[in-house]
Amino acid sequence: MHELKRIFKFELNPNLIDRPQAVAMPAGARVLDIDWQPGSPTLSIWAVVDPEAPYENRAFYLAFTGSVHPEGWRYFRTVFVGQYVYHAYVGVE
């Protein structure tokens, strides 16, 4: 039987700047968006996942404007949270 994929939400710590952070998500997850959900203390990642797939760590990287561009990372998007501007990167698979 074919399992339908679902959209799950995961969290990024906005205080971990200029260093990688690992997020456990089902293998093969396809990241749709990274943004701030009002009222949340974290940044959110929404991804299409197979809920039956085993979990694996995926690498993400947050940088502020003026930070050194991280080599070997794929830029995903820029997120505005009040006075802060985060540039979100996804580890190259």
C-alpha positions in Angstrom: 0.0 0.0 0.0 1.3 3.4 -0.9 1.7 5.8 2.0 0.5 9.4 1.3 3.1 12.1 2.0 2.3 14.7 4.6 3.5 18.2 5.5 5.3 18.3 8.8 6.7 21.3 10.7 10.2 21.3 12.3 12.0 23.9 14.4 15.3 25.8 14.0 16.9 27.6 16.9 17.3 31.3 15.9 20.1 31.7 18.5 22.5 29.3 16.7 24.0 31.7 14.2 27.0 31.0 11.9 27.2 27.3 12.7 25.4 24.2 11.5 22.4 22.8 13.3 20.9 19.4 12.8 17.2 18.8 12.5 15.8 15.2 12.6 13.3 14.6 9.9 12.2 11.6 7.8 14.6 10.5 5.1 13.8 12.1 1.8 12.0 15.1 3.3 11.5 18.0 0.8 11.8 21.4 2.4 9.0 23.7 1.3 9.7 26.8 3.4 11.6 28.2 6.3 9.9 31.2 8.1 8.9 32.7 11.4 5.4 31.8 12.7 4.2 34.8 14.8 4.3 34.0 18.5 6.9 31.2 18.1 10.3 31.5 19.7 11.8 29.4 16.9 12.0 29.6 13.1 9.9 26.9 11.4 10.7 24.5 8.6 7.8 23.0 6.7 8.6 19.9 4.6 6.8 17.2 2.7 7.6 13.9 4.3 6.8 10.2 4.2 5.8 9.7 7.8 6.9 6.0 7.6 10.4 6.8 6.6 13.2 6.5 9.1 14.4 9.7 10.6 17.8 11.2 9.7 19.6 14.5 10.6 19.4 17.2 8.0 21.8 20.2 8.2 20.7 23.8 8.3 22.6 27.0 8.8 21.4 30.5 9.8 23.5 33.7 9.1 22.9 37.3 9.7 23.5 40.0 7.1 27.2 40.7 7.2 28.1 37.2 8.1 30.5 35.2 5.9 28.7 33.2 3.3 29.0 29.6 4.3 30.8 27.5 1.6 29.2 24.2 0.6 25.6 25.3 1.7 22.6 26.0 -0.6 20.9 29.3 0.1 17.2 28.8 0.7 15.7 32.1 1.7 15.8 35.2 3.8 13.5 35.5 6.9 12.6 38.8 8.6 11.8 38.7 12.3 11.3 42.1 13.8 14.7 43.8 13.6 16.5 40.6 12.7 17.3 39.3 9.2 18.2 35.6 9.0 19.6 34.0 5.8 18.7 30.3 5.8 20.8 27.7 4.1 20.3 24.0 3.7 23.1 21.4 3.6 23.9 20.1 0.2 22.7 16.5 -0.1 
